Amino acid sequence: KQWYQRRVAITAGGPDSGLARSVFRLNQIAITDLKVKIPRGCKTKVVRAALAKDDIPAKFLKSGLSKKSEAQQAKAALGDFARFKLRVSKTAHNRKIRSTVRKLKKSS
C-alpha cells in the first residue's frame, strides 16, 4: 500500500472544537458508521456545512463510541476515595458471582 492509502484527512466539527484539518493514520482513529457525502478535495467550510446538514455531531453523541469516551473521562475524573469505593463495590460484586458459580458447579 502507498502511504496515502493508510492516512485520512480529518476535519473537526466546528471552530470551537480545537482541531484543525489534519492527516491521521488509520490505526490512530476509531471509525464509525456515520458518513457524509462530500466531493473530493473540498474546503473545510463545505465539510462543516455537510456535517451540520446531516446532524452528525448529535448522532455521534448517541453512538457507543461517544458513550465509552464519556465513561472513560468520568472514571479518570474520580478522586481517591471514589476510586476506592468503586474497587470495593466491584470486589463485592465479583465475590457474589464467584460464589454463585461455585454453588452451580457443586450442584451439577
Backbone as a printed PyTorch tensor [residue, N CA C, xyz], in Angstrom:
tensor([[[  0.8350,  -1.1970,   0.0000],
         [  0.0000,   0.0000,   0.0000],
         [  0.8700,   1.2480,   0.0000]],

        [[  0.3570,   2.2530,  -0.6190],
         [  1.0390,   3.5330,  -0.6020],
         [  0.7310,   4.2440,   0.7080]],

        [[  1.5490,   5.2230,   1.0480],
         [  1.3390,   5.9360,   2.3110],
         [ -0.0120,   6.6300,   2.3490]],

        [[ -0.5100,   7.1230,   1.2130],
         [ -1.7590,   7.8720,   1.1950],
         [ -2.9700,   6.9590,   1.3300]],

        [[ -2.7870,   5.6500,   1.2050],
         [ -3.8990,   4.7270,   1.3980],
         [ -4.0750,   4.3590,   2.8640]],

        [[ -3.1150,   4.7460,   3.6940],
         [ -3.1970,   4.4440,   5.1210],
         [ -3.4660,   5.6870,   5.9540]],

        [[ -3.7580,   6.7950,   5.3080],
         [ -3.9800,   8.0530,   6.0100],
         [ -5.2610,   8.7130,   5.5300]],

        [[ -5.8680,   9.4800,   6.4170],
         [ -7.0920,  10.2060,   6.0700],
         [ -6.9840,  11.6310,   6.5930]],

        [[ -7.6690,  12.5370,   5.9120],
         [ -7.7550,  13.9230,   6.3700],
         [ -8.9910,  14.0420,   7.2560]],

        [[ -8.8130,  14.5780,   8.4530],
         [ -9.9010,  14.7080,   9.4220],
         [-10.1790,  16.1890,   9.6310]],

        [[-11.4520,  16.5600,   9.5070],
         [-11.8810,  17.9160,   9.7860],
         [-12.7920,  17.8820,  11.0030]],

        [[-12.5270,  18.7190,  11.9730],
         [-13.3190,  18.7390,  13.2000],
         [-14.6870,  19.3350,  12.9390]],

        [[-15.5910,  19.1220,  13.8850],
         [-16.9690,  19.5520,  13.7230],
         [-17.1770,  21.0480,  13.6770]],

        [[-16.3570,  21.8190,  14.3260],
         [-16.5730,  23.2560,  14.3370],
         [-15.3210,  24.0070,  14.7480]],

        [[-15.3730,  25.3270,  14.6620],
         [-14.1830,  26.1130,  15.0020],
         [-13.8530,  26.0570,  16.4910]],

        [[-14.8390,  25.7550,  17.3320],
         [-14.5980,  25.6920,  18.7720],
         [-14.1060,  24.3180,  19.2160]],

        [[-13.9610,  23.3670,  18.3010],
         [-13.5320,  22.0250,  18.6800],
         [-12.0330,  21.9630,  18.9830]],

        [[-11.2750,  22.9370,  18.5040],
         [ -9.8500,  22.9810,  18.7910],
         [ -9.0030,  22.0840,  17.9140]],

        [[ -9.5770,  21.5300,  16.8440],
         [ -8.8310,  20.6380,  15.9620],
         [ -8.9720,  21.1280,  14.5340]],

        [[ -7.8640,  21.5240,  13.9360],
         [ -7.8750,  21.9480,  12.5370],
         [ -7.8330,  20.7080,  11.6510]],

        [[ -8.0540,  20.8790,  10.3540],
         [ -7.9610,  19.7500,   9.4340],
         [ -6.5390,  19.2000,   9.5070]],

        [[ -6.4550,  17.9110,   9.7600],
         [ -5.1680,  17.2550,   9.9410],
         [ -5.1910,  15.8910,   9.2850]],

        [[ -4.0180,  15.3380,   9.0490],
         [ -3.8850,  14.0000,   8.4780],
         [ -3.5540,  13.0350,   9.6070]],

        [[ -4.3190,  11.9390,   9.6890],
         [ -4.1150,  10.9210,  10.7120],
         [ -3.9460,   9.5610,  10.0460]],

        [[ -3.1820,   8.6800,  10.6890],
         [ -3.0950,   7.3040,  10.2200],
         [ -4.3720,   6.5750,  10.6280]],

        [[ -4.7650,   5.5930,   9.8360],
         [ -5.9990,   4.8630,  10.1140],
         [ -5.9470,   4.1050,  11.4260]],

        [[ -4.7540,   3.6930,  11.8720],
         [ -4.6780,   2.9830,  13.1440],
         [ -4.7290,   3.9270,  14.3410]],

        [[ -4.8010,   5.2260,  14.1170],
         [ -4.9020,   6.1980,  15.1990],
         [ -6.3420,   6.6220,  15.4660]],

        [[ -7.2610,   6.2330,  14.6200],
         [ -8.6360,   6.7100,  14.7570],
         [ -9.5960,   5.5430,  14.9140]],

        [[-10.7590,   5.8370,  15.4480],
         [-11.8300,   4.8480,  15.5410],
         [-12.8760,   5.2200,  14.4930]],

        [[-13.1620,   4.3060,  13.6080],
         [-14.0820,   4.5760,  12.5080],
         [-15.4960,   4.1830,  12.9240]],

        [[-16.4540,   5.0620,  12.6560],
         [-17.8570,   4.8020,  12.9810],
         [-18.6440,   4.5960,  11.6880]],

        [[-19.9310,   4.3020,  11.8440],
         [-20.8000,   4.1250,  10.6850],
         [-21.3030,   5.4570,  10.1270]],

        [[-21.0420,   6.5410,  10.8140],
         [-21.5180,   7.8530,  10.3750],
         [-20.6900,   8.3210,   9.1840]],

        [[-21.3730,   8.7870,   8.1500],
         [-20.6410,   9.2810,   6.9840],
         [-21.3820,  10.4450,   6.3540]],

        [[-20.6210,  11.2570,   5.6470],
         [-21.1420,  12.4350,   4.9800],
         [-20.6940,  12.3790,   3.5270]],

        [[-21.6090,  12.6660,   2.6300],
         [-21.2830,  12.6560,   1.1970],
         [-20.7400,  14.0420,   0.8410]],

        [[-19.4330,  14.1080,   0.5240],
         [-18.7950,  15.3660,   0.1320],
         [-17.9180,  15.1070,  -1.0820]],

        [[-17.6660,  16.1400,  -1.8660],
         [-16.7700,  15.9550,  -3.0170],
         [-15.3150,  15.8410,  -2.5550]],

        [[-14.5160,  15.2330,  -3.3820],
         [-13.1000,  15.0500,  -3.0590],
         [-12.3730,  16.4010,  -3.0930]],

        [[-11.5580,  16.6350,  -2.0870],
         [-10.7390,  17.8420,  -2.0570],
         [-11.5040,  19.1170,  -1.7430]],

        [[-12.6410,  19.0180,  -1.0720],
         [-13.4350,  20.2170,  -0.7910],
         [-12.8570,  20.9820,   0.4000]],

        [[-13.3010,  22.2130,   0.5250],
         [-12.8350,  23.0830,   1.5970],
         [-13.4990,  22.7120,   2.9220]],

        [[-12.9030,  23.1790,   4.0030],
         [-13.4080,  22.9070,   5.3430],
         [-14.8190,  23.4490,   5.5160]],

        [[-15.1100,  24.5830,   4.9110],
         [-16.4340,  25.1920,   5.0130],
         [-17.5100,  24.2500,   4.4720]],

        [[-17.2180,  23.5760,   3.3690],
         [-18.1680,  22.6300,   2.7670],
         [-18.3620,  21.4230,   3.6740]],

        [[-17.2750,  20.9460,   4.2790],
         [-17.3640,  19.7950,   5.1850],
         [-18.2140,  20.1390,   6.3990]],

        [[-17.9720,  21.3070,   6.9760],
         [-18.7460,  21.7140,   8.1620],
         [-20.2210,  21.8830,   7.8220]],

        [[-20.5200,  22.4130,   6.6410],
         [-21.9140,  22.5700,   6.2230],
         [-22.5760,  21.2020,   6.0560]],

        [[-21.8590,  20.2500,   5.4800],
         [-22.4050,  18.9010,   5.2950],
         [-22.6170,  18.2090,   6.6450]],

        [[-21.6920,  18.4140,   7.5850],
         [-21.8500,  17.8420,   8.9250],
         [-23.0810,  18.4050,   9.6220]],

        [[-23.2760,  19.7170,   9.4890],
         [-24.4370,  20.3530,  10.1180],
         [-25.7300,  19.9110,   9.4490]],

        [[-25.7060,  19.7590,   8.1330],
         [-26.9030,  19.3620,   7.3960],
         [-27.3700,  17.9560,   7.7900]],

        [[-26.4270,  17.0370,   7.9390],
         [-26.7640,  15.6580,   8.3040],
         [-26.8540,  15.4500,   9.8090]],

        [[-26.6130,  16.4880,  10.6020],
         [-26.7030,  16.4370,  12.0600],
         [-25.7810,  15.3560,  12.6370]],

        [[-24.5800,  15.2890,  12.1270],
         [-23.6120,  14.2760,  12.5350],
         [-23.1660,  14.4390,  13.9990]],

        [[-22.8920,  15.6510,  14.4940],
         [-22.4670,  15.7500,  15.9010],
         [-23.4990,  15.1730,  16.8850]],

        [[-24.7830,  15.4100,  16.6380],
         [-25.8190,  14.8680,  17.5350],
         [-25.8980,  13.3500,  17.4190]],

        [[-25.7340,  12.8350,  16.2090],
         [-25.7480,  11.3810,  16.0090],
         [-24.5490,  10.7340,  16.6970]],

        [[-23.4000,  11.4260,  16.6510],
         [-22.2130,  10.8690,  17.2940],
         [-22.3850,  10.8010,  18.8030]],

        [[-23.0310,  11.8130,  19.3790],
         [-23.2400,  11.8080,  20.8270],
         [-24.1050,  10.6400,  21.2890]],

        [[-24.9230,  10.0890,  20.3800],
         [-25.7600,   8.9370,  20.7120],
         [-25.0250,   7.6140,  20.4780]],

        [[-23.8600,   7.6490,  19.8480],
         [-23.1570,   6.4160,  19.4800],
         [-22.4660,   5.7930,  20.6880]],

        [[-22.1410,   4.5380,  20.5520],
         [-21.4570,   3.8120,  21.6160],
         [-20.0520,   4.3290,  21.8600]],

        [[-19.3920,   4.7770,  20.8020],
         [-18.0430,   5.3080,  20.9460],
         [-18.0300,   6.5640,  21.8190]],

        [[-19.0230,   7.4120,  21.6390],
         [-19.1250,   8.6220,  22.4550],
         [-19.4090,   8.2720,  23.9130]],

        [[-20.3040,   7.3250,  24.1190],
         [-20.6380,   6.9240,  25.4920],
         [-19.4400,   6.2850,  26.1820]],

        [[-18.6720,   5.4990,  25.4430],
         [-17.4740,   4.8740,  26.0000],
         [-16.4570,   5.9450,  26.3950]],

        [[-16.2920,   6.9480,  25.5300],
         [-15.3600,   8.0350,  25.8080],
         [-15.7940,   8.8240,  27.0440]],

        [[-17.0950,   9.0930,  27.1730],
         [-17.6000,   9.8030,  28.3440],
         [-17.3750,   9.0030,  29.6140]],

        [[-17.5680,   7.6880,  29.5410],
         [-17.3490,   6.8330,  30.7090],
         [-15.8810,   6.8340,  31.1170]],

        [[-14.9800,   6.8100,  30.1350],
         [-13.5480,   6.8510,  30.4360],
         [-13.1670,   8.1750,  31.0880]],

        [[-13.7390,   9.2710,  30.5850],
         [-13.4420,  10.5830,  31.1650],
         [-13.9870,  10.6880,  32.5830]],

        [[-15.1810,  10.1330,  32.8200],
         [-15.7640,  10.1720,  34.1570],
         [-14.9240,   9.3460,  35.1270]],

        [[-14.4520,   8.1970,  34.6640],
         [-13.6210,   7.3450,  35.5250],
         [-12.2830,   8.0200,  35.8240]],

        [[-11.7160,   8.7120,  34.8360],
         [-10.4470,   9.4020,  35.0330],
         [-10.5950,  10.5820,  35.9870]],

        [[-11.7890,  11.1450,  36.0830],
         [-12.0140,  12.3060,  36.9430],
         [-12.3200,  11.9260,  38.3870]],

        [[-12.4200,  10.6250,  38.6720],
         [-12.7280,  10.1980,  40.0360],
         [-11.5950,  10.5600,  40.9850]],

        [[-11.9730,  10.8800,  42.2090],
         [-10.9860,  11.1520,  43.2380],
         [-10.5100,   9.8580,  43.8730]],

        [[ -9.6290,   9.9820,  44.8450],
         [ -9.0300,   8.8170,  45.5020],
         [-10.0820,   7.9710,  46.2130]],

        [[-10.9410,   8.5990,  46.9880],
         [-11.9440,   7.8570,  47.7530],
         [-12.9990,   7.2420,  46.8330]],

        [[-13.3410,   7.9420,  45.7780],
         [-14.3190,   7.4040,  44.8240],
         [-13.7590,   6.1760,  44.1140]],

        [[-12.4690,   6.2110,  43.7730],
         [-11.8350,   5.0320,  43.1750],
         [-11.8280,   3.8650,  44.1500]],

        [[-11.5840,   4.1530,  45.4310],
         [-11.6040,   3.1150,  46.4670],
         [-12.9930,   2.4990,  46.5820]],

        [[-14.0260,   3.3430,  46.6250],
         [-15.3970,   2.8300,  46.7230],
         [-15.7560,   1.9730,  45.5050]],

        [[-15.3150,   2.4050,  44.3220],
         [-15.5640,   1.6370,  43.1040],
         [-14.8900,   0.2680,  43.1740]],

        [[-13.6600,   0.2390,  43.6460],
         [-12.9290,  -1.0280,  43.7610],
         [-13.6030,  -1.9640,  44.7560]],

        [[-14.0530,  -1.4150,  45.8750],
         [-14.7270,  -2.2350,  46.8850],
         [-16.0330,  -2.7960,  46.3400]],

        [[-16.8010,  -1.9770,  45.6320],
         [-18.0790,  -2.4600,  45.0950],
         [-17.8610,  -3.5030,  44.0010]],

        [[-16.8290,  -3.3260,  43.1580],
         [-16.5300,  -4.3200,  42.1270],
         [-16.0930,  -5.6400,  42.7640]],

        [[-15.3010,  -5.5500,  43.8300],
         [-14.8490,  -6.7560,  44.5180],
         [-16.0260,  -7.5040,  45.1140]],

        [[-16.9390,  -6.7810,  45.7530],
         [-18.1140,  -7.4220,  46.3500],
         [-18.9940,  -8.0540,  45.2710]],

        [[-19.1710,  -7.3720,  44.1570],
         [-19.9780,  -7.8950,  43.0540],
         [-19.3580,  -9.1710,  42.4830]],

        [[-18.0580,  -9.1420,  42.2610],
         [-17.3670, -10.3150,  41.7290],
         [-17.3890, -11.4780,  42.7190]],

        [[-17.3370, -11.1840,  43.9990],
         [-17.3940, -12.2310,  45.0250],
         [-18.7520, -12.9320,  44.9840]],

        [[-19.8330, -12.1670,  44.8050],
         [-21.1710, -12.7640,  44.6970],
         [-21.2560, -13.6790,  43.4690]],

        [[-20.7280, -13.2030,  42.3560],
         [-20.7510, -14.0010,  41.1230],
         [-19.9460, -15.2910,  41.3130]],

        [[-18.7700, -15.1700,  41.9070],
         [-17.9080, -16.3280,  42.1130],
         [-18.5710, -17.3650,  43.0010]],

        [[-19.2250, -16.9040,  44.0760],
         [-19.8850, -17.8610,  44.9760],
         [-21.0580, -18.5440,  44.2880]],

        [[-21.7930, -17.8090,  43.4910],
         [-22.9200, -18.4070,  42.7500],
         [-22.4240, -19.4480,  41.7430]],

        [[-21.3530, -19.1530,  41.0620],
         [-20.7860, -20.1030,  40.0920],
         [-20.3000, -21.3670,  40.8150]],

        [[-19.6640, -21.2040,  41.9710],
         [-19.2040, -22.3630,  42.7330],
         [-20.3790, -23.2430,  43.1680]],

        [[-21.4590, -22.6180,  43.6240],
         [-22.6550, -23.3760,  44.0350],
         [-23.2220, -24.1570,  42.8530]],

        [[-23.2920, -23.5150,  41.6790],
         [-23.8070, -24.1810,  40.4990],
         [-22.9040, -25.3410,  40.0610]],

        [[-21.5970, -25.1770,  40.1870],
         [-20.6750, -26.2650,  39.8340],
         [-20.8240, -27.4430,  40.7860]],

        [[-21.0210, -27.1630,  42.0820],
         [-21.1830, -28.2390,  43.0620],
         [-22.4720, -29.0130,  42.8220]],

        [[-23.5330, -28.2840,  42.4760],
         [-24.8320, -28.9370,  42.2940],
         [-24.8960, -29.7750,  41.0100]],

        [[-24.0800, -29.4720,  40.0480],
         [-24.1480, -30.2440,  38.7930],
         [-23.1720, -31.3860,  38.7360]]])
